[in-house]
């Protein structure tokens, strides 16, 4: 929705090439993230995810 002009085929190609990741990194909805950004995004959300896992 936030990638105007991108087609479903382009997104599928990026995913299959590993140039785009599909993840739940920010909340319980799917997000598409560049592989080079996943590290810092996980580090920002790790504390919240750990506290949820502990209950």
LOKENU-410537 format. One record per residue: residue number from 1; residue in one letter; chain; x, y, z of N, C-alpha, C in turn. Coordinates in pm, 1 decimal, m for minus. Layout:
<sites>
SITE    n  res  chain       n_x       n_y       n_z      ca_x      ca_y      ca_z       c_x       c_y       c_z
SITE  NUM    a      A         X         Y         Z         X         Y         Z         X         Y         Z
...
</sites>
This chain:
<sites>
SITE    n  res  chain       n_x       n_y       n_z      ca_x      ca_y      ca_z       c_x       c_y       c_z
SITE    1    x      A      81.0    m118.7       0.0       0.0       0.0       0.0      85.7     125.6       0.0
SITE    2    x      A     207.3     116.2      52.6     291.2     234.4      59.3     402.3     230.8     m45.0
SITE    3    x      A     384.6     150.5    m147.1     480.9     142.6    m256.7     408.8     168.1    m388.3
SITE    4    x      A     369.5     293.6    m411.0     293.0     323.7    m531.5     369.3     282.5    m657.3
SITE    5    x      A     297.8     222.1    m747.7     357.0     182.6    m874.4     416.4      42.9    m874.1
SITE    6    x      A     436.1     m17.5    m757.4     491.3    m152.6    m750.4     382.0    m252.8    m788.0
SITE    7    x      A     418.1    m349.1    m867.5     321.7    m451.5    m905.5     341.1    m575.1    m818.5
SITE    8    x      A     240.3    m659.0    m815.0     249.5    m782.9    m737.7     365.2    m868.4    m788.7
SITE    9    x      A     383.4    m871.7    m919.6     493.1    m948.1    m978.4     629.7    m898.0    m934.4
SITE   10    x      A     646.0    m766.3    m926.4     773.1    m708.9    m880.2     800.6    m745.2    m735.0
SITE   11    x      A     697.9    m738.3    m652.7     712.4    m773.1    m511.2     749.7    m920.6    m497.8
SITE   12    x      A     681.4   m1007.9    m569.7     712.2   m1151.2    m566.9     856.0   m1177.8    m610.1
SITE   13    x      A     902.5   m1108.1    m713.4    1039.0   m1124.9    m760.6    1139.7   m1083.1    m652.8
SITE   14    x      A    1116.5    m968.4    m589.7    1204.9    m921.1    m483.6    1208.9   m1019.0    m366.6
SITE   15    x      A    1094.7   m1074.5    m331.6    1089.7   m1173.2    m223.4    1167.1   m1298.9    m260.5
SITE   16    x      A    1147.1   m1349.3    m381.0    1214.9   m1472.8    m421.6    1365.4   m1453.8    m435.8
SITE   17    x      A    1409.8   m1333.7    m465.9    1552.5   m1303.8    m477.9    1616.3   m1270.5    m342.3
SITE   18    x      A    1535.1   m1259.0    m237.0    1586.2   m1224.2    m105.4    1619.3   m1076.4     m90.5
SITE   19    x      A    1569.2    m994.8    m180.2    1594.4    m850.7    m173.9    1487.6    m777.6     m93.6
SITE   20    x      A    1388.4    m853.3     m46.8    1280.1    m800.1      34.0    1237.4    m911.2     129.0
SITE   21    x      A    1216.6    m877.0     255.6    1174.0    m974.1     356.2    1031.8    m944.1     400.1
SITE   22    x      A     957.7   m1049.7     429.1     823.5   m1034.3     485.1     831.5   m1075.3     631.5
SITE   23    x      A     792.5    m986.9     720.9     812.4   m1011.5     863.3     703.7    m946.1     947.1
SITE   24    x      A     696.9    m986.7    1073.1     607.0    m926.5    1171.8     685.4    m834.9    1264.3
SITE   25    x      A     790.3    m773.2    1218.5     885.6    m703.2    1305.3     823.9    m592.1    1391.4
SITE   26    x      A     725.3    m523.0    1345.6     675.6    m407.1    1419.8     545.8    m430.4    1495.6
SITE   27    x      A     463.4    m520.5    1452.1     336.5    m551.4    1517.9     281.0    m676.2    1452.2
SITE   28    x      A     166.4    m726.2    1496.6     118.1    m852.7    1440.6      57.2    m842.2    1300.0
SITE   29    x      A     107.9    m754.5    1219.3      68.9    m750.0    1078.5     194.8    m767.4     995.2
SITE   30    x      A     179.9    m810.6     873.8     295.4    m831.7     786.8     351.7    m699.4     736.5
SITE   31    x      A     485.2    m692.1     730.9     555.5    m577.6     675.1     661.2    m629.2     578.9
SITE   32    x      A     688.6    m553.9     475.9     796.5    m584.4     383.0     913.6    m494.1     418.5
SITE   33    x      A    1029.9    m554.6     438.6    1146.8    m484.2     488.9    1269.0    m519.5     404.4
SITE   34    x      A    1352.9    m420.9     378.9    1479.6    m447.1     310.3    1570.8    m526.9     403.8
SITE   35    x      A    1640.1    m629.1     353.5    1726.8    m710.7     438.9    1828.0    m628.6     519.0
SITE   36    x      A    1879.7    m522.6     461.3    1979.2    m441.7     531.6    1919.2    m364.7     649.6
SITE   37    x      A    1787.9    m357.0     658.7    1722.3    m285.4     767.7    1670.8    m376.3     879.2
SITE   38    x      A    1668.1    m507.8     857.4    1605.5    m596.6     955.3    1678.2    m595.6    1090.1
SITE   39    x      A    1809.8    m584.0    1090.2    1886.1    m586.6    1214.9    1848.2    m476.5    1311.3
SITE   40    x      A    1851.1    m352.2    1264.1    1818.5    m241.8    1354.0    1671.2    m241.9    1392.4
SITE   41    x      A    1585.2    m290.0    1301.9    1442.8    m295.6    1335.6    1417.2    m399.1    1444.6
SITE   42    x      A    1482.1    m513.9    1434.7    1466.8    m615.3    1538.8    1522.3    m567.5    1672.1
SITE   43    x      A    1633.8    m495.3    1668.4    1690.7    m446.0    1793.7    1597.9    m345.3    1861.6
SITE   44    x      A    1524.2    m268.5    1784.4    1429.4    m172.4    1841.4    1307.1    m239.9    1902.0
SITE   45    x      A    1267.8    m353.4    1846.4    1144.6    m417.9    1890.8    1168.6    m539.4    1979.3
SITE   46    x      A    1293.9    m577.4    2002.3    1325.0    m699.9    2077.0    1271.0    m696.4    2220.0
SITE   47    x      A    1286.6    m586.2    2289.6    1241.7    m577.5    2429.3    1091.5    m601.3    2439.2
SITE   48    x      A    1017.1    m540.2    2353.2     871.1    m557.2    2356.1     832.8    m701.4    2326.1
SITE   49    x      A     898.2    m761.1    2228.4     869.5    m900.2    2194.1     905.3    m994.9    2305.9
SITE   50    x      A    1016.8    m969.8    2374.7    1058.5   m1054.9    2486.3     961.3   m1045.9    2601.7
SITE   51    x      A     912.6    m924.7    2632.2     819.6    m908.4    2743.3     686.3    m975.9    2712.6
SITE   52    x      A     644.4    m975.7    2588.2     520.0   m1044.8    2550.5     536.7   m1195.7    2566.0
SITE   53    x      A     652.3   m1248.0    2530.2     677.4   m1390.7    2538.4     678.3   m1439.0    2683.9
SITE   54    x      A     725.0   m1354.8    2774.2     730.2   m1390.2    2916.8     591.6   m1385.0    2981.4
SITE   55    x      A     499.5   m1311.3    2918.6     363.0   m1303.7    2970.8     346.9   m1193.7    3062.2
</sites>
